[in-house]
């Protein structure tokens, strides 16, 4: 009888431990999320890399950052005022980015940073590789005519 009770206790401990591990893996990780904003349509990463390597504006860029960017493969890029933001197609498709001539449309979203690099010192931008994009809202600014 004593062995049966010990066996039941061990089984309950294993089940409870498995449940706690499950809860830990399923808990949302909102503490590592940041909010960013972009405008316009996404660009192909390969085209952005080509521009960095050939445009005089980027002269003196960090070679290691460009090598890292190349290693990411086929991704999409948004260029904001302060960052170059790289993401997968599935995350880029969550944004409602549009190009328009008479308005400025800005998408605001939250995401998690996978990696952060820089192209160098001023005037260069930080290069962020992000995932888990969640669209927050769209700001539209109309130009006065």
C-alpha positions in Angstrom: 0.0 0.0 0.0 2.8 2.4 0.9 4.5 1.7 -2.5 1.2 2.6 -4.3 0.9 5.9 -2.5 4.5 6.8 -3.3 3.9 5.8 -7.0 0.8 8.1 -7.2 2.7 11.0 -5.6 5.6 10.6 -8.1 3.1 10.5 -11.0 1.3 13.6 -9.7 4.7 15.4 -9.3 5.6 14.5 -12.9 2.2 15.7 -14.2 2.4 19.0 -12.2 6.0 19.6 -13.4 5.0 19.0 -17.0 2.1 21.4 -16.6 4.4 24.1 -15.2 6.9 23.7 -18.1 4.0 24.1 -20.5 2.8 27.3 -18.8 6.3 28.7 -19.0 6.6 28.1 -22.7 3.2 29.5 -23.5 3.4 32.7 -21.5 3.6 35.8 -23.7 6.9 37.6 -23.8 5.6 41.2 -24.0 8.5 42.5 -21.9 10.9 42.2 -24.9 8.6 44.0 -27.4 9.3 47.4 -28.8 7.2 49.8 -30.9 8.4 51.0 -34.3 6.9 52.9 -37.2 7.5 52.7 -40.9 6.0 54.1 -44.1 6.0 53.0 -47.7 6.3 49.5 -49.2 8.9 47.0 -48.1 12.1 46.6 -50.1 13.9 43.4 -50.9 16.9 42.9 -48.6 19.3 42.1 -51.5 18.5 45.5 -53.1 19.1 47.4 -49.8 22.5 45.6 -49.5 23.4 46.5 -53.0 22.6 50.2 -52.3 24.7 50.1 -49.1 27.6 48.7 -51.0 27.4 51.1 -54.0 25.9 54.4 -52.8 28.5 57.0 -51.6 26.2 58.0 -48.8 27.0 54.7 -47.1 30.8 55.0 -47.6 32.6 53.5 -44.7 29.8 51.2 -43.7 30.5 48.3 -41.2 31.5 45.2 -43.4 30.5 42.8 -40.6 27.0 44.1 -40.5 26.6 43.8 -44.3 27.9 40.2 -44.1 25.4 39.5 -41.4 22.6 41.0 -43.5 23.6 38.8 -46.5 23.5 35.8 -44.3 19.8 36.4 -43.5 18.7 35.4 -47.0 15.5 36.5 -48.6 13.9 39.1 -46.3 12.0 42.3 -46.5 13.2 45.7 -45.3 11.6 48.9 -44.1 13.7 52.0 -43.7 12.5 54.3 -41.0 14.0 57.6 -39.8 16.3 55.8 -37.3 16.5 52.2 -38.4 16.7 49.7 -41.2 14.2 47.1 -40.1 14.4 43.5 -41.5 11.7 40.9 -41.3 10.3 37.8 -42.9 7.5 38.0 -45.5 5.0 36.6 -43.0 5.7 39.5 -40.6 5.9 42.2 -43.4 2.5 41.1 -44.7 0.9 42.0 -41.3 1.6 45.7 -42.0 -0.7 47.8 -44.2 2.0 49.9 -45.8 0.9 51.9 -48.8 2.5 54.4 -51.1 0.6 57.6 -51.8 1.4 61.0 -53.3 -0.9 63.3 -51.4 -0.6 61.8 -47.9 2.0 60.4 -45.5 1.0 57.0 -44.2 2.8 55.6 -41.2 2.3 52.1 -39.8 2.9 51.7 -36.1 3.6 48.1 -34.9 5.2 46.2 -32.1 7.7 43.4 -32.5 10.6 41.6 -30.8 14.2 42.3 -31.8 16.0 39.1 -32.8 19.4 40.9 -33.5 20.6 44.5 -33.6 23.6 45.7 -35.5 24.8 49.1 -36.8 26.2 50.3 -40.1 28.7 52.5 -38.2 28.6 55.9 -36.6 26.4 58.9 -37.7 24.7 59.3 -40.1 24.2 55.6 -40.3 21.2 53.7 -39.0 20.8 50.7 -36.7 19.9 47.5 -38.5 17.2 45.5 -36.6 16.1 42.0 -37.5 12.7 41.6 -35.9 9.9 39.0 -35.6 6.5 38.5 -34.1 5.1 41.7 -35.7 1.8 43.0 -34.4 0.1 45.8 -36.3 -1.1 48.6 -33.8 -2.4 51.4 -36.0 -2.0 53.6 -39.0 -1.4 57.3 -38.9 -2.3 59.3 -42.0 -1.1 62.9 -42.4 -2.6 64.9 -45.3 -0.5 67.4 -47.1 -1.9 70.9 -47.4 -2.3 72.0 -50.9 
